[in-house]
Amino acid sequence: MKLSDFVVRDAIIVGLKATTKEAAIREIVQSLRDAGSIAAEDVESVIRHILSREELGSTGIGQGVAVPHTRHPKVNALVCTIALSKQGVDFAALDNEPVDILFLLVSPPNMPGEHLRALEKISTQLKNQRFVSFLRQAKDRQDVIELLEEADSGTL
């Protein structure tokens, strides 16, 4: 599985405006809607599912990274995007530090294996300090896309 298999390029945000967890999730889910990956009528339901998952425990995993995710019956394929924040988001991360890199993943309920593989792929890349460093330096969506392609090709 490659990041390009499920990251929606047109939904990537470089310059997330939100500074709170709920506002960040709303902004990112809206970007997936704007890219045509989530239907307009499903936006609020997807947001509620993600926030419910967050109530179980923050997906802010530390070191400035969060991976909010959920399964939702109205999506028929894995959809994910990346949001980068310059000012940081209060995400109640495990280390209590603000989050500046967010990968948001939504998958159909009938694809638990793919959901876990996508989370594993994201996690693997986030352990690569070069990947994280270059992601933080991205100036625009194209920089992020090129970085994803390098990660997928194993040249990073």
BAMARTOR-589235 format. One line per field, with one value per residue (C-alpha): residue in one letter; x, y, z. Coordinates in pm, whole numbers, plus 50000, padded with zeros to 5 digits. Example, Ala and Ser with C-alpha at 12.3 -4.5 7.8 and 13.67 -1.06 7.14 Angstrom:
r	(a,s)
c1	(51230,51367)
c2	(49550,49894)
c3	(50780,50714)
This chain:
r	(m,k,l,s,d,f,v,v,r,d,a,i,i,v,g,l,k,a,t,t,k,e,a,a,i,r,e,i,v,q,s,l,r,d,a,g,s,i,a,a,e,d,v,e,s,v,i,r,h,i,l,s,r,e,e,l,g,s,t,g,i,g,q,g,v,a,v,p,h,t,r,h,p,k,v,n,a,l,v,c,t,i,a,l,s,k,q,g,v,d,f,a,a,l,d,n,e,p,v,d,i,l,f,l,l,v,s,p,p,n,m,p,g,e,h,l,r,a,l,e,k,i,s,t,q,l,k,n,q,r,f,v,s,f,l,r,q,a,k,d,r,q,d,v,i,e,l,l,e,e,a,d,s,g,t,l)
c1	(50000,50125,50029,49921,49665,49454,49577,49345,49589,49333,49240,49593,49609,49935,49844,49565,49385,49224,49391,49155,49095,48732,48797,49093,48885,48608,48850,49014,48687,48563,48872,48782,48429,48564,48780,48473,48577,48301,47945,47825,47537,47782,48027,47865,47826,48192,48300,48086,48240,48593,48517,48360,48679,48879,48673,48817,49165,49347,49503,49762,50052,50318,50608,50367,50171,49804,49629,49255,49065,48731,48522,48208,47930,47896,48248,48317,48697,48983,49015,49290,49449,49726,49705,50003,49971,50219,50077,49998,49673,49577,49496,49535,49834,50000,50296,50069,50248,50069,50024,50148,50112,49773,49684,49306,49178,48820,48741,48434,48334,48373,48745,48907,49222,49279,49209,49479,49724,49672,49734,50045,50172,50113,50282,50582,50636,50591,50876,51104,51261,51357,50996,50866,51131,51060,50684,50729,50926,50661,50562,50263,50051,50291,50580,50368,50269,50633,50729,50454,50580,50935,50810,50612,50910,51139,51382,51337)
c2	(50000,50346,50683,50785,50501,50688,51046,51288,51534,51807,51810,51871,52184,52373,52653,52513,52806,52622,52618,52382,52011,52041,52337,52153,51840,52054,52235,51912,51726,52030,52006,51643,51758,52035,51775,51558,51274,51323,51420,51754,51588,51355,51618,51668,51294,51229,51507,51357,51011,51152,51353,51043,50852,51134,51096,50745,50894,51161,51063,51332,51088,51340,51521,51754,51482,51372,51102,51148,50863,50687,50442,50579,50403,50683,50651,50369,50389,50497,50875,51061,51400,51593,51930,52137,52412,52695,52807,52463,52302,52224,51857,51720,51524,51264,51496,51802,51982,52154,51955,52085,51773,51603,51300,51253,50912,50795,50445,50229,50000,49691,49756,49712,49554,49841,50092,49934,49907,50276,50371,50153,50319,50665,50564,50420,50742,50955,50760,50872,51193,51309,51271,51467,51736,51784,51783,52067,52260,52221,52559,52444,52145,52051,52018,51775,51576,51545,51432,51165,51041,51017,50828,50589,50524,50458,50734,50933)
c3	(50000,49909,50050,49701,49710,49963,50018,49837,49682,49618,49986,50122,50335,50382,50621,50837,50996,51291,51632,51820,51770,51660,51430,51271,51211,51060,50829,50713,50655,50461,50240,50166,50077,49856,49678,49615,49847,50104,50011,50148,50333,50513,50642,50986,51039,50951,51188,51469,51408,51428,51741,51900,51825,51985,52304,52340,52348,52157,51826,51891,51915,52019,51856,51678,51501,51506,51305,51357,51196,51182,50986,50826,50633,50374,50230,49988,49978,50202,50200,50374,50360,50525,50695,50807,51066,51116,51452,51592,51702,52061,52003,52357,52231,52451,52514,52562,52279,51988,51668,51333,51114,51081,50872,50873,50755,50690,50569,50508,50799,50579,50517,50861,50715,50473,50751,50968,50676,50596,50960,50958,50638,50785,51111,50930,50736,51048,51213,50928,51060,50709,50593,50894,50855,50484,50552,50801,50539,50267,50124,49919,49818,49538,49787,49990,49680,49570,49920,49916,49578,49714,50021,49800,49574,49870,49771,50091)
